[in-house]
Amino acid sequence: MTEITLENALASFTDALTKKGKSTNTIVAYRGDINQLIKYLTTQNIFTIDGVNNTSLENFKKDLIKNDYTAKSVSRKLNSIKNFFSFLVTEGIISADPSSEIKHPKYENDIPKILKPLEYRSLRDACRNDVRTTAIVELMLQAGLRIKEIENLKLENVKDQEIFIESYESHLSRSVPLNNSSKSALKKYIEEGRYQTKSKSVFVTKTGRHLLARNIRSLLNRYFDKADIKGVKVNDLRNTFIVFQLKSGVPIDVVSQVVGHKRISTTEKYLELIDSKEESKGIKLKEL
C-alpha cells in the first residue's frame, strides 16, 4: 500500500468531485465529514491511508454515537467515508476498502414537511405589501423553484408563460411554467418594485446589488416569524408545491421534471404525504 497521507488523499478526492461537477455544497459536506474522520484518526496516531482499517473506522462510528450524533447524521458521515474509500480503490491508491463492512445505523427517513393552507395564506398576508418577497414566495410556492434558482434568475430568462432555469453546479437547465399567481407576482415586482440597477439579476437589493440566497433565506424567515408560522423552513414552500401538484393528479414524471429532480425516486418520497389522489385532468399545474 502507498504511504499517501490522509490529507493528500482527501485533496485528490475533492479534486475528483469538482471535475465531476458536484455542487459546492456537496463537496463541502464530503470534505467536512472526512476531515472529521481524519481528526479522529490522528488522535489514534493514524496519519496515512495504509493505517486505516475496519476497526479504526468502526471505532470512529462508535465515537460519533458516544458524542450524541443522531443515527441519520452518523449514516450520512459513513456514506461520505464509503464514497471516499471507494474512490481510493478505483484510483488504485489502496487495494481494499476498509469501510466495506461498516454498517449504517438504522433510522427512519424524515418525511418532507409542507405548509398547511392556513400557513401559506398567512405568509402571503404578512408580505402582501412587499412585492419583492411576494414574488419570491410565489415562485417557490407556485413554481417549485429552489432558493438558489431564485438567486440565479436573470431578466432575460423571464418569459410570458414560463421562466428558464440555467444549469448550475450539478443541476441541468429546464423551463418552468408560470401559473397566474406566480406570473402576476413576478410581473408586478419587475415593473413596480425592482430597484433601479444595471444588474441582470431579477432579484436585487435596495442598492441594486444581486440578492444572494442567504439574504433571501433571512428575508423569508423574517416573514415566517411575522406570520407566526412555526417549525417550517424556506424549502418547505417548494415541498408544498410538489405535494399539492401530486395530490391534484399531475403525473409524477411531470412534477419531477418541473422541479428539476434528477431521479423520479426523489419525487416519489413525497407520495407519503398524500392521503388521496384526485383523478388526473391532464398535466396543467394547479394553483394554490
ZIHU-V165939 format. One record per pair of residues at least 12 apart in sequence whose ideal C-beta (glycine too) atoms are under 7 Angstrom apart, sorted by the first residue. I is the first residue (numbers start at 1). J is the second residue. If there is no record, write none. Layout:
[[I:J] [I:J]]
This chain:
[[1:49] [1:50] [1:94] [1:95] [2:49] [2:50] [2:93] [3:48] [3:50] [4:48] [4:49] [4:93] [5:47] [5:48] [6:38] [6:41] [6:47] [6:48] [6:49] [7:38] [9:49] [9:88] [9:93] [10:31] [10:34] [10:35] [10:38] [13:84] [13:87] [14:27] [14:30] [14:31] [16:87] [17:30] [21:170] [22:170] [23:169] [23:170] [24:169] [29:80] [30:80] [33:77] [33:80] [33:81] [34:80] [34:81] [34:84] [36:77] [37:60] [37:81] [40:60] [40:63] [41:56] [44:56] [49:88] [49:93] [49:94] [52:98] [53:98] [54:98] [54:101] [54:102] [57:81] [57:98] [57:99] [57:102] [58:102] [61:74] [61:78] [61:102] [64:77] [71:105] [71:106] [71:107] [72:107] [74:105] [75:104] [75:105] [75:107] [78:102] [78:104] [81:99] [82:99] [85:97] [85:98] [85:99] [111:272] [111:273] [112:239] [112:269] [112:270] [112:273] [113:232] [113:236] [113:239] [114:236] [114:239] [114:240] [114:243] [114:273] [115:232] [115:236] [115:237] [115:240] [119:229] [120:141] [120:240] [120:288] [122:227] [122:229] [123:137] [123:223] [123:224] [123:227] [123:229] [124:137] [126:223] [126:226] [126:227] [127:223] [131:188] [131:189] [131:192] [131:193] [132:189] [132:193] [132:203] [133:219] [133:223] [134:185] [135:185] [135:186] [135:189] [136:150] [136:203] [136:216] [136:220] [137:237] [138:181] [138:182] [138:185] [139:182] [139:186] [140:237] [140:238] [140:241] [141:237] [141:240] [141:241] [141:288] [142:179] [142:181] [142:182] [142:241] [142:287] [142:288] [143:176] [143:178] [143:182] [144:238] [144:241] [144:242] [144:258] [144:259] [145:176] [145:238] [146:238] [147:213] [147:216] [147:217] [147:234] [148:168] [148:213] [149:165] [150:203] [150:216] [151:211] [151:212] [151:213] [151:216] [152:166] [152:168] [153:201] [153:202] [153:203] [154:200] [154:201] [154:202] [155:200] [155:202] [156:200] [158:186] [158:202] [161:177] [161:178] [162:175] [162:176] [162:177] [162:178] [163:176] [163:178] [165:260] [171:260] [174:257] [174:260] [176:258] [177:285] [179:285] [179:287] [180:287] [181:287] [190:202] [195:208] [196:208] [217:234] [220:234] [221:234] [242:255] [242:259] [242:267] [242:270] [243:270] [243:273] [243:274] [244:286] [244:288] [245:285] [245:286] [246:270] [246:271] [246:274] [247:274] [247:277] [247:278] [248:278] [248:286] [249:277] [249:278] [249:279] [249:280] [249:281] [250:283] [250:285] [250:286] [251:280] [251:283] [252:264] [252:267] [252:268] [254:283] [255:267] [258:285]]
